[in-house]
Amino acid sequence: MKIINDMLKNIPIPKMIKVRQNFYAPEIADVPKAVHQSINQAGVLERISPGDQVAIAVGSRGIADISVIVREVVNAVKQAGGIPFIVPAMGSHGGATAEGQKEVLAHLGVTEEFVGAPIHSNMDVVEVGRLDNGLPVYIDKLAYEADKIIVINRVKPHTAFRGLVESGLMKMITIGLGKQKGAEAAHQYSFKYMARHVVDMAKIVIQQAPIIFGVAVLENAYDRPAKIVAVPAEQFETVEPELLVEAKSLMPRIMFNPIDVLVVDEIGKDISGDGMDPNITGRYATPYASGGPDVTRIVVLGLSEKTDGNANGIGLADITTKKVKEQIIWEKGFANALTSTVVSVVKLPMFLETEELAVKAAIKTCNAFDLKKVRMVRIKNTLALREIWISESLLDEARQTEGIEILSAPMEMDFSSEQTWG
């Protein structure tokens, strides 16, 4: 690697300034209370009869307070006389294995001990219909055999397609509850048709399976619950588009554009399906979604602890480190890629010995006219955008941008996570 060191040794890393981005961010003060209020207002508990086996579908995303939300839905079911159990509803995530999906839930704090209900995980599915184009529609066998089904998911913009419905309750039914086979079927004709397939497949499942309601979670710009809504199953198609519009209005963003170099300290499936949310980075894996900043180079410095080696999305980066490469459990990301048919997200970018070299390589290749004035932004991950670091060249812009607070003087870039984000 001597030649690499020689090529990069004189590349300047700019001094960085810590800033706070202030967004409009309504937040639920009492999450358990909000869960019960939303369920009671929707009047959906009367759909549960005493003794009903009730499957509660929970996905793989790192939704704020997800374990608390699941626990309170479990409590509500028990109060109605039902017998709740949890089913992982995460398509091919968790390595597309029953045990792997149970482990994903455990990483999210959704354990039998905490939520007060058993977790029944397997990958068996039942075909409940077909679309006009022949695509099969599947649902988790254990959920299908239950007396009632409840789905819980966050409503937000998707990372790979645009539509009236994107990530949310209907996608949870189509892909999450469809397990690996359902996810594979939904992705078979690419994301070009996903917006329609998600809705059409979910409608078939709702007709054929005992889904009674969903709990939709909207998060604010700081990854905290902003709104919790219980939606009767027959209203998913009309209510979810309205929730998506609201969710988009609450999304955070990086308040600087364009960006020569974006440094992302960690990516992970618990952060985004693509490891780092393209809605934030502006770097998409498909041509069917767009938005976000114009970023020339992306550097990834680490994997989140909860992603457990799944580096899906690493292919959206330009440069990473040898350490990240060695942490990757490739088959986990490959399973996602084979299911989604999007393979670019699991390609390995250039990897260098140290984080410093990785950042220098990004600066060298960003094609800025003056590398000493590179427009660089550093974030912890795409969910944590309240406090970020910007290069000295962005300081004047920060001072003129509404919602930006300057928190530090310019300082040398530090590669210690504790010091950077502590």
N, C-alpha and C positions, 0 to 999 in steps of 0.2 A: 504493500500500500504506500511505499515511499513516494512513488510518482504522484499519487493522489494528494498526499500531504504537501508535496512541493507545489502542486498546482493551486492549492487552496490556502497556503500559509499567509499570503498577503491580501486575502479577501477580507475587507473590513466588516465586522458585525457592529451595527449601530447601537448607540446607547438607547435604552428603553425606558419608557415612562408608564407607570401604572395609572389607569384611568377607570372611572366608574361610569357605566352606561345606565341611565335612568329611564325606565320604560313605564308606561301606564300598566299597572299590575294589580288588578283586584285579586284578593286572596280569601279563601274560606278560612274563617277563624277556628271553627270546630268541625273537623271532617266527619267524625262519627255521627254527629247531629245532622249534618248535611245529607249524609247517605240515607238516614231514616226519614228525614223530611221529604226527600225527593221520591222515595219509594211510596210513602204514604200519600203524597200529593197525586201521584200517578194512579193510585188505587189498584195496584197490580198484585198485592199480596192475596187478595181474595181468589186469585186464580190457583192458589196452592191449597190442596185439600189435606187434611190430617193424614199423616202416614206416607205422603208422596215422597218418592226418591227424587231429589232435585239436584241436577248437575249444574255446577257453577263453572263457566268457562273462563279461564284466566290465561293471559298471554305472556310473552317473554319480554315485553318492554319494561324499562325502568320507570314506570309511572309513579309520580310522587305519591307517597303514602299508600301504595297499592296493597300492602299487607293489611293495613288498617281498613281500607275500603272493602277488601274481600272478607275480613273478619266481621264487619258490620252487616254485609249482605248475608253471610252465614247466620248471624244472630237474627236477622229479620225473617229468614226462612224458618228457623227454629220456632220463632214466636208465632208463625202462621201454622205450626204443626208439621212442617215438612222435615225431611231427613236429608240434609245437604251433604254433598261431596264435591270435591274439586276435580276438574279435568283440565290438564294442560291443553291450551288451544293456541298452538304456535307453529302450525304447518310443519316445516322440516327443521326448525330450530332445535337446539339441543342435540345436534348431530343426528337428527331424525331417529332417535331411539327413545324408548319409553323411560328408561332410567335417566338419560341425558336431559329429557324435558322436565322430569321431576327435580333434577339438580338445578336447572335454570330457575324454577320456582323458589327453591331453597335460597339461591343467591339473592332473590328479590325479597326474602323474608317471609315468603308464603310457605309456611310449614304447617303440618297437621297440629302441632302444639300451639302455634300462635293463633291460627284462624279458627281452631275448634272444629275442624271437619277433616275427614280422611281425604287423601289425594289418591285418585285412581288413574294411573297412567298406562296407556298402551297405544300402539300405533294402528290398531285394527279400525277399519272404517266400513260403513255401509253405503252402497250407492243408492241414492234416493231419487234420481232422475237424470235427464240429459237436456242440454240446450239444443236448440234447433240445428246448430252446426255439428252436433254429435258429441260435444264435450261432456264427460260424465261429471256428476255432482255428488260429492261424498260428505259424510259427517262421521265424526267419532262414534264408534259402536257403543261405547259405554254411555255416552250422552244420549244417543238415539234410543237406547233401551230404558232410559230414565223416564219418570212420569212427567217431569218438567225440566226445562233448561233455561238458565239465565246467563247472559254474556256480559262481560265487563271489559271495557276498552277505552283508551284515550282517543278522542277525535282530533285529528290534525292533518295538515297537508301531507300527501305522500311524497316519497323521495324519487319516484320514477314515472309517475303519470299524473294527469290532471283530469278531473271530472266533478260532477255534482257531489259524488261520494268518493272519498279517498280512504285514508286510514280511519277506521272507526268500527262501529258495531257490525255493519254489513260485511266488511272485509274480514272481521273476526269470524263471522259465520262461514264465509266462503273458503278462506285460506286457513285460518287458525284452527277451527273445528274440523276442517277437511283433512287435517294432518298432512303427512308428506304427499299422499296421493291426491288429495284435494288441491293442495298448493301447486303441485305439478300440473294438474289439469287446468287450473286457472291461468297459469303462466304459459301454457303450451303455444298459444298464438302470439306471444310477446306482450309487452306492456302497451302496445298500440291499441289493443282492444280491451285492456284491463278495466277501464272505467265502466264499460257496459257489462263485462262478464261478472264483475263483483256484484252488481245489482241483480242481474238475472239469476245467477247461481244462488244468491242469498234468498231471493224470493221463493225459489223451489224448495230450499231447505226449510224455510218458515212454513210453507204449505205442508210439508211432509213430516216435520219433526215438532215436538212439543215445546218450542221456544215461546216463552211467555213475556219476557221483557229483557231489556238491556240496561246497563248502567254506564252512561257516557260521562267521561271525565274530560274537562277542558283545563289546560294548564296556562298559567301566566308566563310572562317572559323570563321569570326566574325559576321555572320548573317547579312551581307550587300549584296546588289545586285552586282553580279560579271558579269553577262551576261543576256541579255534579247533577246530572239529570237522569231520572229513570224514564225510559221510553217503552211503552207497550210495543210488542213485536209488530203489530199491524201498522204502526206509525213510523217504523224505521225509515222507509223510503221518503217520507215527507219531512220528518223532523231532522234527520241527520244532515241534509244539505244546509239547513239553517245553522246548525251547530258548527259545521265546517267553516262557514263564512265568519262566524264569531271567533272560532279558533285561530283563523288566519290573522284576524285583527289583533290578537294577543301575542302573536309570535315575536320573539326577540330578533335582533339582527346585529350585524357588525356595522357600526355607524361610519364606516370609512370605505370609500370606493373611488377608484380601483385600488387593488392591493397587489404589490409586487410579490411579496412572500407572506404566506399565512402559515404560522407554526401552530400545530395542534398537539398538545401534550399527550392526549390519550384518545383512542377510538375504542368502540365496543358495541356489541349487539344490545347491551343494556342502555346505550346512549341513543342509537339509531339503528334501523335495519341495515343501513349502509355504513355502520361504524361511526361515521360523522355525517350529520344531516346536510345533504346537498342544498336544502333550502337556506342554510346558513353559509355554506362555503361557496355556493354557486357552481359546484363541480358535480355534474350529474352523470349517471351511468347509462342513461337512455336519452334519446332525443324527444321523448314525450313529456318532459317536464322542464321547466326553466324558472329562472329567478335568482335573486341573490347577487352578491358582488362579482365583479370581474377580477378573478385571481389568476396570476400567472404561474406561481409555484406553490405547492402545498408540501409541507414537511410534517411527518408524523413521528413523534418521539416515544410513544408507548401504547400499550394496550391496557384497558381498564381491568381491574381485578375481577369484576363480575362477568366479563366476557369469556373468561375461562379458556383463553387460547384461540377463540374464534375471531379471526382478523378480517371478516367480511368487510369490504370497503377499503382495505389497504391499497387495492389497485387504483383507487381514485387519487392517491397521493403520488407525488413525483419522486420523493426521496424519503427514506427512513433510515433506521440504524440496524447494525448487526444484532444488537440485543433484541430488538423487536422481531426480527426474522427468526431468532432462536426461540422466541416465546410462542410462535404460531403453531397451533395444532391444525394442520392444513385440511384434514378431512372434514372438519366442522364447517369451514367456509366453502369447501368444494361441494358439500351436500346442499348448501344454500344456493350456490351458483348453478348446479345441475337442475335444481328444482325451478329456479326463477328463469333459467335460460340466459341469464346475464353473467358472462364469465369475466368481464373486465374487472369486476370488483375484487377478484381474488388473485389477480396478477401481482407479482412481486416487483415493486419499484426498485430503483437504485438504492442500495443499502451501504452505509459507511460505518467506520469503526466507532465513531463517537457522535454525540448529539451536536457538538460544536462543528464538526466536519459536515454533518448533514445540513445544518443551517447555512454554513458557508457555501456549500454546493448549490443550494437553492438561490442564494444571493447572486452567485456567479452566473447562473443560467437564466436569471429572470429578465435579462435584456434591458434593465434600467439604464438610462443614459449616464447617470452618475451613481455608482454603487455606494458612494458615501451618503447619498440621500435616498436610499431605498425606502419604499413605503412598506413597512413590515408590521404585521399584527401577530400577537401571540395570544392564544386562548387555551384554557385548560381542556375544554371539550365543547361540543356544540350545544350542550345543555346549560353550560355555565358561562354566561355572557355578561354578567353584571360587572365584574371586574376583569379587565383585559390589559394587555401591555401593547403599547404602540411605539414605533421608532421615533426618534427625535424629529425627523422630517415631517411628522404628522402633528407636531405640537401646536403650531399656529392654527391648523384646521380644527383641532380639538377645542381650542379656546373659542372658536367661532361657532361651534356646533351646539345647538340646544340639547340639553339632556346629558352633556358630558361634564364630569367632574375630574379635575386633575388631582391625583392622589400622591404623586411622588415627584422628586427631581429626576432628571435623566441619570441613569446608572448603567453599569456594564450588565450585559445579559447574563443571568445566572441560570445554571442548568440543574440547580437543586430544587426539586418540586416543593419541598417544605418552605424554603425561603421565598420561592416565586409566588406560591398560592396560599401560604400560611397566614 
